[in-house]
Each structure stands twice: as structure tokens, then as C-alpha cells.
């Protein structure tokens, strides 16, 4: 593997390690990704001794690069030529049942490799010049990479009981790498699922976000469900599972439909929050499900109920309660609108209102709606996508003509007050709303003159008089 250690930090490391006669290795994900031919910007260095002291010497040799030192963890980190390099002394760990934070002692390389979560992350390459690039693989990690298998170096029951976050990591790697979790390892995840309660929600959602951002997130979510973890960490999503039949009429399994939508979207967008929108777009269907004789299954207003559910879900999962959450709410609330337009004659008025409500997020909304077409009927899918293409064309035409995206009213409240000599009151808002509706419905153009004349007309209808002094 010597020829793969091409980053300029490695000659510096090798020179210092050899001069100091230290045992030091590059270990973990960077080595794994070398074998998988994946790009990695994080390099983990383990040394038999002090990781902090080695980091200081490397930083000095590299040109006084700043070192971040974390004494309580015995680690140090520096940035060099686009990479983050973390240093730690080799250690062995033991755990207490109520915490995933280990009791740490100095150890050997063997101890350090044993404490790693998975065999594919326990690979180490020597940095000493005498055996530079030599691979140390005591648990068959390379073979597991070749077989696309995830398993633990030690007994998986102990591994997951000690640090339950590793259960999420196993599923995340399976999703990211499209690997299979070894049967004995997966059974240990199932047996330890309730241990996930000792992990903070912040750490759990960090792993979940990585699953959401994988090329095919459905792999991870199906594994979370099968392991019994999904019902603990994201119960609202688990409730989407299942089909019900009445009078010979069934509805789709919204759990698998949602995952198909998410996978479809991932082919076109790496926007984390748009992916969360796909994950949550039908989240209210269990709450709104109703069977109507002669009609079948309905999920009336599931988009609006779903929008209202999102703040509680985000709060419970420790997702951000800011503009990112509001963006997801908007996508969930609006996701039915383009679908309805694609089934009808598309009017300029409907397009204007969609542009007004979606603003700069209209392109994301269209991606979500196109991903939402999951029918097995190819002719139906083809027709929907052709209609969506028509909607996109109309969106472009109306936007160029009427400038509705990020609409700002041509007439301000202050101008209405001044024109009719009014005090602040509800009627001002009514006039502004009437002007907005007139523009969106195409009655008047989106400019000040047309809006002003419409304001005068509306004021006259309401019995208002203009200020004669003006």
C-alpha cells in the first residue's frame, strides 16, 4: 500500500516516526477508503505513545501549522493541505453499562485495533521507514471489504452493548457502501436495540443524516426498521408501514412508497433538507387515512397536517428549529400542488399562485413532485412526467412575464393610509390582499400604476374617499 500514501503529510510523519523510533500507523476510515477507491479528507494517526506530542512535532515540521489539542481525550488535530489529520495514542477501552463513554488506558496497536467498531475500520498501515506502508489486518478487514460485509472485530453483543451508537454506524455504512451486515452482527443489533436510549439524540440524528445523504437511503431505513431501531428513534415514520384492504380496495404501503420517493430524489439532488422533505412528505397519512364507500381510501389534507407535525418531529429528533425546518414544512405543505396542476388544464392564475407560494424553492418542489411518481404503470408515469414538463414550461413563461417569484406588493400599507387618509385598521390589509389576488388572478399587471388604479377602485367600492389635499 506504500504507493497509495501520496499525501504530503506522510513523508513528514514517516521521517519523525523513524527519527524518534516510534510505532505509528495510519488507521481506520482513510485506509478503508484507499481499498474502496473513495476520496477521504480525514486521516487518523495512532501512535504507541502520545498522540499530542507527535502532532506538535509534525506541525512544526510542516511549517508551524496550528494544532488543536483535546487533553481530556488525549487527541490532537491539525489541518494540512486540505486534509484534517487527527492524532491519538494507542489505547484500550472498557465500558460501564450506563454510559457509552469508555474508561481509557494506554495500549498496544493490537488493543487499539480490537476497540474499533468494524473489521473494515481496523486496518492499519505502518509509517516507520523500515516497513512503510505495510498493512496490519488482524481481523480480515480486507477480505470483508472484498465480500462487502460489515462485522465487528470482537463479540458483536459486547461491541454494541458497550457503545450502542455503533448499531447506527453499522447501518449507516451498509447504506453508504451498499454492504451487507453479517447475520450474527445484525442479530446482535436486534438484541441490543433498546440500548440506543443511552445515546444522545444529537448523535443519533447525525448518523441518520448520513443515511439520508447516502446514494440509496432506503437500504438504511429498511435495516433500521428490521432491527427495531426505527420504532424507537423515529416512530412517526414507522407508522407509515402496512396496507389495509376494504371492499377489495387497498392503499399503497406508504413506508415503501416514501423510501422509493426518497431514492428517486437522491438521483437528482444532494440537498439534505429536500431529502428530509421527501422522507416527511406523507408523514400525516396514518393520521388522515379514511375509507369512503364508493370512493375508496382518502388521505384528505395530509400535506397540511404533515406541515403541522414537522416542528414536533424536529424538536424530538434534535433537528434544527430554524429556516431549514420551515423549508421542509413548505415542501410538505405544497407537494400536492404541482401534482394537481399536472392532472388539469394549467391556468396562468394557478401557476402564479404556485410561484407566489413557493418562491425561490419552486425548482426543489418540482423535483420532489417528480420523485413522488412511483406508479408501476409505465404509461401513467410517462403521462405525469410529460404533464410536469408542461407545468415547468408554464412556470418559466409566467415568471418571465409577470415576475411573481418573491412577489412584493406594488402598493404599500403606508400608501393606502396616505391615499385614503386612514388610521391603521383591518381595511388596509383587505385592500392589499385584494391587489395581490388581482395580480395573481391576472386581472391587473404586476406594476405600480395598475395596482394604484385598482386600489382607487377598491377604495371606492368600500366607500373610502381619497385625501383631496394630495
Secondary structure, 3 states (H helix, E strand, C coil): CHHHCCCCHHHHHHHHHHHCCCCEEEECHHHHHHHHCCCCCEEEEEECCCHHHHHHHHHHHCCCCCEEEEHHHCEEEEEECCEEEEEEECEEEECCCCCCCCEEEECCHHHHHHCCCCHHHCCEEECCHHHCCCEECCCCHHHHHHHCEECCCCCHHHHHHHCCHHHHHHHHHHHHHCCEECHHHHHHHHHHHHHHHHCCHHHHHHHHHHHHCCCCCHHHHHHHHHHCCHHHHCHHHHCCCCCCEECCEECCCHHHHHHHHHHHHHCCCCCHHHHHHHHHCCCCHHHHCEEECCCEEECCCHHHHHHHHHHHHHHHHCCCCCHHHHHHHHHHHHCCHHHHHHHCCCCHHHHHHHHHHHHHHHHHHHHHHHHCCCCCCHHHHHHHHHHHHHHHHHHHHHHHHHCCCCCCCCCCHHHHHHHHCCCCCHHHHHHHHHHHHHHHCCCCCCCHHHHHHHHHHHHHHCCCCCCCCC
